[in-house]
Amino acid sequence: MDDRVAFFGLAVQNRRKELELSQVELAEKAKLSSSYVSRVERGLTPPALDTICALADALRVRPSALMREAERMSA
C-alpha cells in the first residue's frame, strides 16, 4: 500500500489515542465499522474523501490537520 495511506492511518491512530478513544468508539462516532477503522489505521485501505471527513469530525480536527500530520511523518 502507498506510504501516504499508511502515514494517514498513523495520523488517525495517534489522534484517536490522544483522545483516549478505542477503535470501536471512533467507528461509532464516524458511523463506520470498527474493522474498517482498523484497516484505515493499518494503512490497508485508502479512505475516500467522505471517510476522511467523517474521521476528522469524529476526532474533532479538520481533515487538513490529519493530512498535514501524515505529511509530517513521511518527511
C-alpha positions in Angstrom: 0.0 0.0 0.0 1.1 3.6 -0.6 3.2 5.1 2.2 0.8 8.1 2.2 -2.1 5.8 3.1 0.0 4.2 5.9 1.0 7.6 7.3 -2.6 8.9 7.2 -3.6 5.8 9.1 -1.0 6.5 11.7 -2.2 10.1 12.0 -5.7 8.8 12.6 -4.5 6.3 15.2 -2.3 8.9 17.0 -5.2 11.4 17.3 -7.6 8.7 18.4 -5.2 7.7 21.2 -4.7 11.4 22.2 -8.5 11.5 22.7 -8.4 8.1 24.6 -10.9 6.6 22.2 -11.0 2.9 21.2 -11.4 2.0 17.6 -14.9 1.0 18.4 -15.7 4.4 19.9 -14.1 6.2 16.9 -16.1 4.0 14.5 -19.3 4.7 16.2 -18.7 8.5 16.2 -17.7 8.4 12.5 -20.6 6.0 11.6 -18.1 3.4 10.2 -17.4 -0.2 11.1 -14.6 -0.8 13.6 -13.0 -3.3 11.2 -12.9 -0.5 8.6 -11.3 1.9 11.0 -8.7 -0.8 11.8 -7.9 -1.2 8.2 -7.5 2.6 7.7 -5.3 2.8 10.7 -3.1 0.0 9.5 -2.8 1.6 6.1 -4.5 -1.3 4.3 -7.5 0.7 3.0 -7.2 4.1 1.3 -10.1 6.1 2.7 -12.4 8.1 0.4 -12.9 11.8 1.0 -16.2 11.4 2.8 -14.5 8.9 5.1 -11.6 11.3 5.8 -14.1 14.0 6.7 -16.1 11.6 8.9 -13.0 10.5 10.8 -11.8 14.1 11.2 -15.2 15.2 12.5 -15.2 12.3 15.0 -11.6 13.2 16.0 -12.5 16.9 16.4 -9.9 18.1 13.9 -10.0 19.4 10.3 -9.3 16.9 7.6 -6.3 19.0 6.6 -4.8 18.5 10.1 -4.8 14.8 9.6 -3.2 15.2 6.2 -0.6 17.6 7.5 0.3 15.1 10.3 0.6 12.3 7.7 2.8 14.5 5.6 5.0 15.5 8.6 5.5 11.8 9.4 6.5 10.9 5.9 9.3 13.5 5.8 
